[in-house]
Amino acid sequence: MLSPHNNVYSSYVLDAAWGAIEKRIVGSKSCEKERQYHVQIESLQKGKSCGGALLNTHWVVTASHCMWSLVTGSSNNLEQNIKTEQQFTFKDGDNTHDFMLIKLNEAVPAKLPTITLPPVGCQRPELNQQVEVGGWGAKTADVTSEEQAKKPDRLKCANTAITGCGDNDKPGDKYYSDESTTMCAFKPGVEACHGDAGSAVEYNDVLHGIIVSEPVDKCANPIVMLDVCYYREWIDKTMRENV
């Protein structure tokens, strides 16, 4: 169930422009001090970016389609740009999931905020429960590309509610998903947009989802996410076996 990807950086990455943290949630308000664990995942594919969440000084959780990427971030006025050492995609037999852990090739300072994982054996939030999403990006959903997205000057947060998923609410076609892995959230006017895939979904201040809305480069409502509880034991196993 472990698929490591070694040496994921080329000289192209090293020459790339360093970016600020990016998150894009439409229909939101400015955050106060929430979500300081967020990092940006920069892709080599057309310069797109994703979100991610810092689990500890060496590990980030995000979506698998954010492969071949550079981790950048800022928190408490400290900015860092860090290459990855390995990327681990969740695989169940022949099925690849849009869920990935990234190991950093150097530790970030221990003082940086991290997100709290739920306990092993946890249960997903029930229908109608409120969850929080957050982002830096598009203020409106009437854009057709990441380049057109109008970004706010402050981190934005929004609450939305867990709802049932429709037939088309799933990750990209190359990734496996079913009712046991996928959750959805809906609130009128709240959308995950350009660059939000891979970002954390919080429930009671704990990580419970990773945004994987399809299409990942457009705005989506309902917001589609993978259930962190489904992957919880694998997260511990992967980090333990790759110290």
N, C-alpha and C positions, 0 to 999 in steps of 0.2 A: 504493500500500500504506500510505499515511499518512492518518490521519483525525484532524485537530486539532479540539479543542473549546475555543473561546475564551471568556473572561469567565465562568467557571463559578461565580462566587460572587455571591450576593445578600445583601441586608441580613440575611436570616434566618440566614445562616451567621455573620455577624459578631456576632450576638446569642447564638449558641449557646454552651453551657457548654464551656469547655476541658476536655479529658479527658486522662487519663494514657495512657501506652502500654498497649495491650491485646493480648494473644495468648492463645489458649486451646488447649492441647494436653492431652488426657486421657491418663493413664498415663505421667507424666513425673516427672523429678527436678528439683531446683533447679539452675539454671545457675550457673556461676561468673562469668566475665566475657565469656561468649560473646554474640553477637547484639546488640551495642550499636548496630548500624546500623538497628535496627528502628524504624519509625514507625507511627503509627496513622492510618488514613484514615477520617474521619468522613463518613458519607453523610447526605444530606438525606432519604432514604427511611426513615421510621419510626425515625430515630436509630440505625440499625445502623452497625457499624464493621467495618473490614477491617484487615489488616496490609499492610505495604509495606517495602521495603528501600532505604536510601539508597545510591545509586551514586556520587555525588560531591556537591559543594556545591550543585548546582542541580537534580538529577534523582533521582526515585524510581521504582522499578518495582513494579507491583502487578497486580491483575486488573482487567479492563475493567468488570466489574459494580460496581466501586467508583468509579463516575463521580459527578460533582457533589459533590465532597467537600473536606474540610478536612484538611490534613496537620498532625499534631501529633506531638511526640516528646520524649524526654528521654534524655540520655546524659551520663555524667560530671558529674552534678548540674546540667547546663544544660538548661533546658526552653525550647522554642520552639513557637509556634503560627503556621503560615505558610499563607497562601492560595496556590493554584496560579495560574500564569499560563496554561498550556495543558495539555491532556491529549491524548495521542496513542494511539489504539487501533490495533492491528495489523489491517489488512484485506488480504485476498488476493482481488482481484476483488470478487465479491459476498459473499464469506465474511468475517464478522467473528469474530475470535478473542478469547478472554477473557484478553488480554494487553495491558497498557497502561503507557506511560511518562507520568509527571507532571513537568512543568517548574515549579519553584517561582518565585514572583515576586521572591524575594530569596534571596541566597546564605546558606546556613547556615555557621557557623564552620568553617574548614578543619580544626580539631582534632577535629571529630566523627568517630567511626569510620564507615567505609563498607564495603560488602561487595565482594569481588573478583569480577569477571566472568571467566568462562573465556575462553580465546583464541578468535578467529574460527576456524572449522573444527573446533571441539571435538566430541567424541562424548559422548553421554549415558552415565551410569553403567550398567554391565551388570547383568543379573539377579542378585539376591542380594547386591549391594553395599550396604553400610550408608550411610544418609544421615541427616542430623540435621534435625529440625523443632523449633520452640520456641513457647512461648505463656505468656500471663498468666492465661488464663481458666478455664473450667469444670474443676473437680476430678473430676467424674464425668460420665458421658454420659447419665444419667437425667434430663435436662431437656428441655423442649419449647420454650423461648424463650431469647433472649439475656438477658432480664431475670431469669430464674430461675437463670442460670449462677452457680455458686459460684466466685469467683475466688481463687486463691492470693495470698499477699502477696509472693511472689518470682517472678521469671521462671522458667519451667519449660522444660526441654529434654528431648528424647527421641530415641533412635535407632530407626530402622525400616529395613526392607530393600526394595529395588526388587523388584517382582514383576510378573507379567503383568496386564494390565487385562482385566476382564470386559466384556460387552456394555453394561452399564449404568454402567460407570465412565467418566464423561465430564463436561465442563462443562455448564452449563445449556443447554437446548434452543436458545436464540437464538444460541449460539456454535458455530462450526465446530470440529471436532476429528477427528483420525484417528490411526492408529498412528504417524505421523511426528511428531505434535505432542504426544502425550499419554503420560505415564508414570504408574505407580501404585506405591505402597509399602504394605507390610503387615507388621504385627507384632501378635500378640495383645495386646489391652489398650491399644494406642496409637491414638488417634483425633484427627483434626482436628475441632474443634468450633466453637461459636458465635464468630464474629469472626476465625477463622484464615485465611479465604480472602484471597489476596493476599500471604501471608507467604512468606518465602524458605525454600527447601530447600537445604541445604548438602551438598556431597560433597567431601571432602578440603579443607575450609575455603573452598570456592569456590561461588558461586551456580550451581546447576544446575536448579532448579525453582521454580515459583510455584504455590502451592496454589490449586486451583479446584474443590475437591470439590463435587459436586451431591448433595443440595440444599445450597446454600452457607450456609443459616441453621440447619442441624442438624449433628449429629455424624456423621462418616463414617469408615469403615474398610472397605476400603482407602482410603488418602489419594490423591486424584487431583491431579495436577500437570501443568503444561505444561513442556515441555523447553526450557530457556533456549537451548540450542545451536541449536535450530531458528530462533530469533529473533535470534541473535547479531549478524549483519551489519546487520539492521534497527535494532537498538539503536544501534550506532555511527552509522549514516546519519541517524537521527532526531536524535540529539544534535548531530551535526556541522552539520546544515542548520538548526538552530533555536537558535543560540547566543544 
